[in-house]
Amino acid sequence: MSAPGDDRDDGVVMITCRRASVLLSRREDLPLGRAEAMKLRVHLALCGMCRNVARQWAALRLAMQRLRDRDQ
């Protein structure tokens, strides 16, 4: 069981924006587990601010890929 204010997953489908931010960052380095990915998907469907953050991560990923491809 989590302590109050702790935003670790505890079976709840809806996650906080703070947790979504952590998962968005984490998925840049490692694939998320099925449960984490689903919770993030649900959160992004309902939260415009976090969708915006996800788009920013996607733009950064694309920019980094283009830089890497250009340098090869």
Number of C-alpha atoms within 10 A of each C-alpha: 7 9 7 6 6 10 14 13 16 10 10 8 13 17 19 16 16 11 19 25 14 12 18 19 14 12 14 12 8 9 11 15 9 9 12 19 16 14 21 25 15 14 20 20 11 12 14 11 11 20 16 12 16 17 12 12 16 14 12 12 13 12 12 12 12 11 11 10 9 8 7 5
